[in-house]
Amino acid sequence: MDDCDFKRRCEQLLHEMEAQQAESAEFMKELRSSIAEMRSLYEAHHRRLATVDESLTRINHELWGNGRTGLAVQVRAILWIASGTLGFLIILTAELISKWL
């Protein structure tokens, strides 16, 4: 291998390395862009989940009361009163029918 071939081969390798460096730089640029996009999607998703969590917390407080009478307790009380009233009306009706006959 003479000096001319060696110099030509070195220049060829240098050119290939520069091409690979340009490809690597382009790949890194695309990678950074993808990471930035993922970060923005993550932040938007996190904000959306935070509002869902707040909504679920409000629903939970409304159902169970959070220190006051909640909707579940109110419905239970209404059903208890309705069943008591219905039982009383059945007894009253039975009493009236027995006196009538």
GUZADREN-969584 format. One record per residue: residue number from 1; y, x, z of N, C-alpha, C, O, CB in turn. Coordinates in nm, 2 decimals. Last residue first. Glycine has a CB too. Layout:
REM residues N
 voza   n.c2   n.c1   n.c3  ca.c2  ca.c1  ca.c3   c.c2   c.c1   c.c3   o.c2   o.c1   o.c3  cb.c2  cb.c1  cb.c3
  NUM      Y      X      Z      Y      X      Z      Y      X      Z      Y      X      Z      Y      X      Z
...
REM end
This chain:
REM residues 101
 voza   n.c2   n.c1   n.c3  ca.c2  ca.c1  ca.c3   c.c2   c.c1   c.c3   o.c2   o.c1   o.c3  cb.c2  cb.c1  cb.c3
  101  -0.69 -11.57   5.77  -0.83 -11.63   5.75  -0.87 -11.68   5.88  -0.98 -11.73   5.89  -0.93 -11.52   5.70
  100  -0.46 -11.48   5.88  -0.45 -11.59   5.78  -0.59 -11.65   5.76  -0.59 -11.77   5.74  -0.40 -11.53   5.65
   99  -0.54 -11.27   6.04  -0.47 -11.39   6.10  -0.47 -11.51   6.01  -0.48 -11.62   6.05  -0.33 -11.35   6.15
   98  -0.63 -11.09   5.84  -0.72 -11.14   5.94  -0.67 -11.26   6.02  -0.74 -11.35   6.06  -0.75 -11.03   6.05
   97  -0.40 -11.05   5.69  -0.51 -11.11   5.63  -0.61 -11.17   5.73  -0.66 -11.28   5.72  -0.59 -11.01   5.53
   96  -0.24 -10.91   5.88  -0.20 -11.04   5.83  -0.31 -11.11   5.77  -0.32 -11.24   5.78  -0.09 -11.01   5.73
   95  -0.41 -10.68   5.92  -0.38 -10.77   6.04  -0.33 -10.91   5.99  -0.37 -11.01   6.04  -0.27 -10.71   6.13
   94  -0.39 -10.57   5.67  -0.52 -10.61   5.72  -0.50 -10.71   5.84  -0.58 -10.80   5.85  -0.60 -10.49   5.77
   93  -0.12 -10.51   5.66  -0.18 -10.60   5.56  -0.31 -10.65   5.61  -0.34 -10.77   5.60  -0.20 -10.54   5.42
   92  -0.10 -10.32   5.86  -0.02 -10.44   5.87  -0.08 -10.55   5.78  -0.10 -10.66   5.82   0.12 -10.42   5.83
   91  -0.27 -10.12   5.75  -0.30 -10.18   5.88  -0.23 -10.31   5.90  -0.29 -10.41   5.94  -0.27 -10.09   6.00
   90  -0.12 -10.06   5.52  -0.26 -10.11   5.51  -0.30 -10.18   5.64  -0.36 -10.28   5.64  -0.35  -9.99   5.48
   89   0.12  -9.97   5.63   0.12 -10.09   5.55  -0.02 -10.15   5.53  -0.04 -10.27   5.53   0.18 -10.06   5.41
   88   0.03  -9.73   5.76   0.09  -9.84   5.84   0.09  -9.97   5.76   0.05 -10.08   5.82   0.23  -9.81   5.88
   87  -0.05  -9.59   5.54  -0.15  -9.62   5.64  -0.10  -9.74   5.72  -0.17  -9.83   5.75  -0.18  -9.50   5.73
   86   0.20  -9.56   5.41   0.10  -9.63   5.34  -0.01  -9.67   5.44  -0.06  -9.78   5.43   0.04  -9.54   5.23
   85   0.33  -9.40   5.61   0.39  -9.53   5.57   0.28  -9.62   5.51   0.26  -9.74   5.53   0.51  -9.52   5.48
   84   0.18  -9.17   5.60   0.19  -9.25   5.72   0.24  -9.39   5.70   0.19  -9.48   5.76   0.28  -9.18   5.82
   83   0.22  -9.09   5.34   0.09  -9.12   5.38   0.09  -9.20   5.51   0.01  -9.30   5.53   0.00  -9.00   5.40
   82   0.50  -9.04   5.35   0.45  -9.14   5.26   0.30  -9.18   5.30   0.27  -9.30   5.29   0.45  -9.09   5.11
   81   0.51  -8.83   5.54   0.58  -8.96   5.57   0.52  -9.07   5.48   0.49  -9.18   5.53   0.73  -8.95   5.54
   80   0.37  -8.64   5.39   0.32  -8.68   5.52   0.38  -8.82   5.56   0.31  -8.91   5.61   0.36  -8.58   5.63
   79   0.53  -8.61   5.16   0.39  -8.66   5.15   0.34  -8.71   5.28   0.27  -8.81   5.29   0.30  -8.55   5.09
   78   0.76  -8.51   5.29   0.77  -8.64   5.21   0.63  -8.70   5.20   0.61  -8.82   5.22   0.83  -8.62   5.08
   77   0.66  -8.27   5.39   0.71  -8.37   5.48   0.72  -8.51   5.41   0.68  -8.61   5.47   0.85  -8.33   5.53
   76   0.60  -8.14   5.15   0.49  -8.17   5.25   0.54  -8.27   5.34   0.46  -8.36   5.38   0.46  -8.04   5.32
   75   0.85  -8.11   5.04   0.75  -8.19   4.97   0.64  -8.23   5.07   0.59  -8.34   5.07   0.70  -8.12   4.85
   74   0.97  -7.94   5.24   1.02  -8.07   5.22   0.92  -8.17   5.15   0.91  -8.28   5.18   1.15  -8.06   5.13
   73   0.81  -7.71   5.21   0.81  -7.78   5.34   0.86  -7.93   5.32   0.81  -8.02   5.38   0.89  -7.71   5.44
   72   0.88  -7.64   4.95   0.74  -7.67   4.98   0.73  -7.75   5.11   0.65  -7.84   5.12   0.67  -7.54   4.99
   71   1.16  -7.59   4.97   1.11  -7.71   4.89   0.97  -7.74   4.92   0.93  -7.86   4.93   1.13  -7.67   4.74
   70   1.24  -7.50   5.32   1.22  -7.48   5.17   1.17  -7.60   5.10   1.14  -7.70   5.17   1.13  -7.36   5.15
   69   1.47  -7.49   5.56   1.36  -7.57   5.51   1.36  -7.55   5.36   1.45  -7.58   5.29   1.39  -7.72   5.55
   68   1.54  -7.14   5.62   1.57  -7.28   5.63   1.46  -7.36   5.57   1.36  -7.30   5.53   1.71  -7.31   5.55
   67   1.44  -6.89   5.59   1.51  -6.92   5.71   1.56  -7.06   5.72   1.61  -7.10   5.83   1.62  -6.82   5.73
   66   1.34  -6.92   5.32   1.42  -6.80   5.36   1.50  -6.83   5.49   1.62  -6.81   5.49   1.51  -6.75   5.25
   65   1.21  -7.13   5.16   1.32  -7.15   5.26   1.40  -7.04   5.30   1.52  -7.05   5.31   1.26  -7.22   5.37
   64   1.01  -7.14   4.97   0.97  -7.12   5.11   1.08  -7.12   5.21   1.05  -7.12   5.33   0.90  -6.99   5.12
   63   1.15  -7.20   4.73   1.03  -7.27   4.76   1.00  -7.26   4.91   0.96  -7.36   4.97   0.91  -7.20   4.68
   62   1.38  -7.03   4.74   1.40  -7.18   4.72   1.27  -7.25   4.76   1.28  -7.36   4.83   1.44  -7.21   4.58
   61   1.27  -6.78   4.75   1.35  -6.83   4.86   1.37  -6.98   4.86   1.37  -7.05   4.96   1.49  -6.76   4.86
   60   1.14  -6.78   4.50   1.06  -6.76   4.63   1.14  -6.82   4.75   1.08  -6.89   4.83   1.02  -6.62   4.65
   59   1.36  -6.79   4.33   1.26  -6.90   4.33   1.18  -6.89   4.46   1.15  -7.00   4.52   1.17  -6.88   4.21
   58   1.48  -6.54   4.40   1.55  -6.67   4.42   1.46  -6.79   4.43   1.47  -6.88   4.51   1.66  -6.69   4.32
   57   1.28  -6.37   4.32   1.32  -6.37   4.46   1.39  -6.50   4.49   1.37  -6.56   4.59   1.41  -6.25   4.49
   56   1.28  -6.42   4.04   1.16  -6.45   4.12   1.19  -6.46   4.27   1.14  -6.54   4.34   1.05  -6.35   4.09
   55   1.54  -6.33   3.98   1.50  -6.47   3.96   1.38  -6.51   4.04   1.38  -6.61   4.10   1.47  -6.49   3.81
   54   1.51  -6.05   4.04   1.60  -6.13   4.11   1.57  -6.28   4.10   1.59  -6.36   4.20   1.75  -6.10   4.06
   53   1.31  -5.99   3.85   1.28  -5.97   3.99   1.38  -6.06   4.08   1.34  -6.12   4.17   1.29  -5.83   4.03
   52   1.46  -6.03   3.62   1.34  -6.12   3.64   1.30  -6.11   3.79   1.27  -6.21   3.85   1.22  -6.07   3.55
   51   1.65  -5.83   3.65   1.69  -5.97   3.65   1.58  -6.07   3.67   1.59  -6.17   3.74   1.76  -6.01   3.51
   50   1.48  -5.61   3.63   1.56  -5.63   3.75   1.61  -5.78   3.76   1.60  -5.84   3.87   1.68  -5.53   3.75
   49   1.38  -5.63   3.37   1.29  -5.65   3.48   1.36  -5.68   3.61   1.32  -5.75   3.70   1.20  -5.53   3.50
   48   1.62  -5.57   3.23   1.55  -5.70   3.21   1.46  -5.73   3.33   1.46  -5.84   3.38   1.48  -5.70   3.08
   47   1.65  -5.30   3.32   1.75  -5.40   3.35   1.70  -5.54   3.34   1.72  -5.63   3.42   1.88  -5.39   3.25
   46   1.42  -5.19   3.20   1.44  -5.19   3.35   1.54  -5.29   3.39   1.52  -5.36   3.49   1.48  -5.04   3.39
   45   1.47  -5.22   2.93   1.35  -5.29   2.99   1.37  -5.30   3.15   1.34  -5.40   3.21   1.22  -5.22   2.96
   44   1.69  -5.05   2.91   1.70  -5.20   2.88   1.59  -5.28   2.94   1.61  -5.39   3.00   1.71  -5.22   2.73
   43   1.57  -4.81   2.98   1.68  -4.86   3.06   1.70  -5.01   3.03   1.72  -5.08   3.13   1.81  -4.78   3.03
   42   1.37  -4.79   2.77   1.33  -4.80   2.91   1.44  -4.85   3.00   1.42  -4.94   3.09   1.29  -4.66   2.96
   41   1.54  -4.77   2.55   1.45  -4.88   2.56   1.40  -4.90   2.71   1.39  -5.01   2.76   1.33  -4.87   2.47
   40   1.67  -4.53   2.61   1.75  -4.65   2.60   1.66  -4.77   2.61   1.70  -4.87   2.67   1.83  -4.65   2.46
   39   1.44  -4.36   2.60   1.52  -4.37   2.72   1.61  -4.50   2.72   1.61  -4.57   2.82   1.61  -4.25   2.74
   38   1.36  -4.38   2.34   1.27  -4.43   2.45   1.35  -4.45   2.58   1.32  -4.54   2.65   1.15  -4.33   2.47
   37   1.58  -4.26   2.21   1.55  -4.40   2.19   1.46  -4.46   2.30   1.48  -4.57   2.34   1.48  -4.41   2.05
   36   1.55  -4.00   2.31   1.67  -4.07   2.34   1.65  -4.22   2.32   1.70  -4.31   2.40   1.79  -4.02   2.26
   35   1.31  -3.93   2.19   1.32  -3.94   2.34   1.44  -4.02   2.38   1.43  -4.10   2.48   1.32  -3.79   2.40
   34   1.38  -3.94   1.92   1.28  -4.03   1.97   1.28  -4.04   2.12   1.27  -4.15   2.18   1.14  -3.98   1.93
   33   1.56  -3.72   1.92   1.61  -3.86   1.88   1.51  -3.96   1.93   1.55  -4.07   1.99   1.62  -3.87   1.73
   32   1.39  -3.51   1.99   1.51  -3.55   2.08   1.56  -3.69   2.05   1.59  -3.76   2.14   1.62  -3.45   2.06
   31   1.23  -3.52   1.76   1.17  -3.54   1.89   1.28  -3.58   1.99   1.26  -3.67   2.07   1.10  -3.42   1.94
   30   1.41  -3.45   1.56   1.34  -3.58   1.56   1.29  -3.62   1.69   1.29  -3.73   1.74   1.23  -3.59   1.45
   29   1.47  -3.19   1.65   1.57  -3.29   1.63   1.52  -3.43   1.63   1.57  -3.52   1.70   1.66  -3.26   1.50
   28   1.22  -3.07   1.63   1.28  -3.08   1.76   1.39  -3.19   1.76   1.41  -3.26   1.85   1.33  -2.95   1.81
   27   1.18  -3.08   1.35   1.09  -3.15   1.43   1.15  -3.17   1.57   1.14  -3.28   1.63   0.96  -3.08   1.44
   26   1.39  -2.91   1.27   1.40  -3.05   1.23   1.30  -3.14   1.32   1.34  -3.25   1.35   1.35  -3.06   1.08
   25   1.30  -2.67   1.39   1.43  -2.73   1.43   1.44  -2.87   1.39   1.49  -2.96   1.47   1.55  -2.65   1.36
   24   1.06  -2.64   1.24   1.06  -2.66   1.39   1.19  -2.72   1.44   1.19  -2.81   1.53   1.03  -2.53   1.46
   23   1.17  -2.60   0.99   1.08  -2.71   1.01   1.07  -2.74   1.16   1.08  -2.86   1.20   0.94  -2.68   0.96
   22   1.31  -2.36   1.04   1.38  -2.48   0.99   1.30  -2.60   1.02   1.35  -2.70   1.06   1.42  -2.46   0.84
   21   1.09  -2.20   1.10   1.19  -2.22   1.20   1.28  -2.34   1.17   1.31  -2.42   1.25   1.28  -2.09   1.21
   20   0.95  -2.19   0.86   0.89  -2.25   0.98   0.99  -2.28   1.09   0.98  -2.38   1.16   0.78  -2.16   1.03
   19   1.15  -2.05   0.71   1.11  -2.19   0.67   1.04  -2.26   0.79   1.07  -2.38   0.81   1.01  -2.19   0.55
   18   1.14  -1.81   0.85   1.27  -1.89   0.84   1.24  -2.03   0.80   1.30  -2.12   0.86   1.37  -1.82   0.74
   17   0.88  -1.73   0.79   0.92  -1.75   0.93   1.05  -1.84   0.94   1.06  -1.92   1.02   0.94  -1.62   1.00
   16   0.90  -1.69   0.52   0.81  -1.80   0.57   0.84  -1.83   0.71   0.84  -1.95   0.75   0.66  -1.75   0.56
   15   1.08  -1.48   0.51   1.11  -1.60   0.44   1.03  -1.72   0.50   1.08  -1.83   0.52   1.10  -1.59   0.29
   14   0.92  -1.29   0.64   1.05  -1.33   0.70   1.10  -1.46   0.64   1.14  -1.55   0.71   1.16  -1.22   0.67
   13   0.72  -1.26   0.45   0.69  -1.31   0.59   0.81  -1.36   0.66   0.81  -1.46   0.73   0.62  -1.20   0.67
   12   0.87  -1.15   0.24   0.80  -1.28   0.22   0.76  -1.34   0.36   0.78  -1.46   0.38   0.66  -1.25   0.14
   11   0.95  -0.91   0.35   1.05  -1.01   0.31   0.99  -1.15   0.29   1.05  -1.25   0.33   1.12  -0.97   0.18
   10   0.71  -0.79   0.38   0.79  -0.82   0.50   0.89  -0.92   0.47   0.92  -1.01   0.55   0.86  -0.69   0.55
    9   0.63  -0.77   0.11   0.55  -0.85   0.20   0.63  -0.88   0.33   0.61  -0.99   0.38   0.42  -0.77   0.24
    8   0.83  -0.59   0.02   0.82  -0.72  -0.04   0.74  -0.82   0.05   0.78  -0.93   0.07   0.75  -0.72  -0.18
    7   0.77  -0.37   0.17   0.90  -0.43   0.19   0.89  -0.57   0.13   0.95  -0.66   0.20   1.01  -0.35   0.11
    6   0.51  -0.31   0.08   0.53  -0.34   0.22   0.66  -0.41   0.24   0.67  -0.51   0.32   0.53  -0.21   0.30
    5   0.56  -0.26  -0.19   0.48  -0.37  -0.15   0.50  -0.41  -0.01   0.50  -0.53   0.03   0.33  -0.34  -0.18
    4   0.72  -0.03  -0.15   0.77  -0.14  -0.22   0.69  -0.27  -0.19   0.75  -0.37  -0.16   0.78  -0.12  -0.38
    3   0.55   0.16  -0.03   0.67   0.12   0.04   0.72  -0.01  -0.02   0.77  -0.10   0.05   0.77   0.22   0.04
    2   0.20   0.08  -0.10   0.32   0.16  -0.11   0.44   0.09  -0.04   0.43  -0.02   0.01   0.36   0.19  -0.26
    1  -0.12   0.09   0.00   0.00   0.00   0.00   0.12   0.09   0.00   0.14   0.17   0.09   0.00  -0.10   0.12
REM end
